[in-house]
Amino acid sequence: MNQDNDWAQAVAFHGHACVGLALGYRAGRLALTRLNSSRSPDEELIAIVETDNCALDALQVLTGCSMGKGNIFFRDYGKNVFTIGRRDTRQAVRIAVKTLDRILDAGFQDLRTRVMTGQGTEQDSQRFHELMAGETQRVLNASDEELFKIEEVELDFPVKARLFSSITCSVCGEQVMEPRARVRGGNPVCIPCSDEYPSRI
């Protein structure tokens, strides 16, 4: 894989370069190296991710794992942790982002906190965006050991994604995947429509 091209593709997919994207990029490259793998065209790799932040976009570009293919699994833990597994070899690596205090400039961290919590001024916001490029480069240039806690793990690989028939919701008329449908009054309904039945209280 061409590193410059991979990074450019990640930035293009995400829309801009930032520290979070750089972390996902580095985690994706590390996983592919540790697993001796290339990008997954189908479901050869799986990813279990514990956050839904910027890092995820780079990870998808690098590994080929995506929600649409059914080989990315989201656990809403709010942690920058990514477990990537390779089905054919049954190998998996868990990559957890360490605290970035030693990598990122302390002034940038404070500024970021003020801006992201709405406590910063317009000048703070402008300065934050000016500093982002340099801090992103710090992440791209740091060693794996500085950025991540890395563990080889045993993984219970989920079955490959299945295709299901669609049925028509009897309330809204929209298509719904059959195993997600509910039955109300003997008729199939989608989950949103199943919740619209009035309470008897």
BELURCOR-V900326 format. One record per run of one state. SS is the DSSP state (a for helix, b for strand, c for the rest). FROM is the first residue (numbers start at 1). LEN is the number of residues. Records with the same first field share a line. If there is no record, write none. Layout:
# BELURCOR-V900326
SS = FROM-LEN / FROM-LEN
This chain:
# BELURCOR-V900326
c = 1-2 / 15-4 / 35-10 / 50-5 / 64-8 / 75-6 / 87-4 / 98-8 / 117-5 / 142-2 / 153-13 / 169-6 / 181-1 / 185-2 / 190-1 / 195-7
a = 3-12 / 19-16 / 55-9 / 106-11 / 122-20 / 144-4 / 178-3 / 191-4
b = 45-5 / 72-3 / 81-6 / 91-7 / 148-5 / 166-3 / 175-3 / 182-3 / 187-3
